[in-house]
Amino acid sequence: MRSASNPVNTRTRTTLVVFSHPFELKGVDRTLPPGEYRVVTDEQLIEELSFPVYRRISTMIFVPGMSGTASTEMVTIDPRDLQAAQDRDKAAHASSAATS
């Protein structure tokens, strides 16, 4: 148990990512449609340092539920997988713009 003099210092960052094309993401068992997706990252303060530094403890993305439902799922992901999906989307966008 933690005492009041040693609280856990965490912060949550929320960002929106936009995909122009259908995409796949490790941890999600289906192709996701283009659109805006909310990404939440929890970070914890590393207290042993003389300046504030946070380390990521989890990253989650909110995705539409299975087709036919109005639900939303929160899926824990690796931010490197998200970046790779964004890079593929940008490359697909660039190649489709070049052929137009």
C-alpha positions as CSV (number, residue, x, y, z in Angstrom):
1,M,0.0,0.0,0.0
2,R,1.3,3.5,-0.9
3,S,1.3,6.2,1.7
4,A,0.0,9.7,1.0
5,S,3.6,11.0,1.0
6,N,4.4,8.7,-2.0
7,P,1.6,9.0,-4.5
8,V,1.7,7.5,-8.0
9,N,2.0,10.3,-10.5
10,T,0.4,9.4,-13.8
11,R,-1.0,11.4,-16.6
12,T,-3.2,10.5,-19.6
13,R,-2.8,12.0,-23.1
14,T,-5.5,11.7,-25.7
15,T,-4.9,12.2,-29.4
16,L,-6.9,11.7,-32.6
17,V,-5.3,9.9,-35.5
18,V,-6.9,9.9,-39.0
19,F,-6.7,7.1,-41.5
20,S,-7.7,7.8,-45.1
21,H,-7.8,4.1,-46.1
22,P,-8.9,0.9,-44.5
23,F,-6.2,-0.4,-42.3
24,E,-5.1,-3.3,-40.2
25,L,-3.6,-3.0,-36.7
26,K,-1.9,-5.8,-34.7
27,G,-4.3,-6.7,-31.8
28,V,-7.4,-6.1,-33.8
29,D,-8.7,-9.1,-35.7
30,R,-10.3,-7.3,-38.6
31,T,-9.7,-4.5,-41.1
32,L,-10.8,-1.2,-39.8
33,P,-12.5,1.5,-41.9
34,P,-11.0,4.9,-42.7
35,G,-11.8,7.6,-40.2
36,E,-10.8,9.3,-36.9
37,Y,-9.6,7.2,-34.0
38,R,-9.1,8.2,-30.4
39,V,-5.8,7.1,-28.9
40,V,-5.2,7.2,-25.1
41,T,-1.7,6.9,-23.6
42,D,-1.1,6.5,-19.9
43,E,2.3,7.7,-18.6
44,Q,3.9,7.4,-15.2
45,L,6.3,9.9,-13.7
46,I,9.8,8.6,-13.0
47,E,10.4,10.1,-9.6
48,E,14.1,9.2,-9.1
49,L,15.3,11.9,-11.6
50,S,15.9,15.6,-10.8
51,F,13.7,16.7,-13.8
52,P,10.2,15.4,-14.8
53,V,10.3,12.4,-17.1
54,Y,7.4,10.2,-17.9
55,R,7.4,6.6,-19.2
56,R,4.6,5.1,-21.2
57,I,2.7,2.4,-19.3
58,S,-0.1,1.7,-21.8
59,T,-1.5,2.9,-25.2
60,M,-5.1,2.1,-26.2
61,I,-7.1,2.9,-29.3
62,F,-10.9,3.1,-29.5
63,V,-12.2,1.2,-32.5
64,P,-15.8,0.5,-33.8
65,G,-17.3,-2.7,-32.5
66,M,-18.0,-5.7,-34.8
67,S,-20.2,-4.8,-37.8
68,G,-23.8,-4.4,-37.1
69,T,-23.4,-2.9,-33.6
70,A,-23.0,0.6,-32.4
71,S,-20.5,-0.3,-29.8
72,T,-16.9,0.8,-29.4
73,E,-14.0,-1.4,-28.2
74,M,-10.9,-0.2,-26.4
75,V,-7.9,-2.2,-27.6
76,T,-4.4,-2.1,-26.0
77,I,-1.8,-1.6,-28.7
78,D,1.9,-1.1,-29.2
79,P,2.5,2.5,-30.4
80,R,5.1,1.2,-32.9
81,D,2.3,-0.9,-34.6
82,L,0.1,2.3,-34.7
83,Q,3.0,4.2,-36.3
84,A,3.5,1.5,-38.9
85,A,-0.2,1.5,-39.8
86,Q,-0.1,5.4,-40.1
87,D,3.0,5.1,-42.3
88,R,1.3,2.6,-44.6
89,D,-1.8,4.8,-44.8
90,K,0.4,7.9,-45.7
91,A,2.2,5.8,-48.4
92,A,-1.1,4.6,-49.8
93,H,-2.4,8.2,-49.8
94,A,0.8,9.4,-51.6
95,S,0.6,6.7,-54.3
96,S,-3.1,7.3,-54.9
97,A,-2.5,11.1,-55.2
98,A,0.4,10.5,-57.6
99,T,-1.8,8.5,-60.0
100,S,-4.6,11.1,-60.0
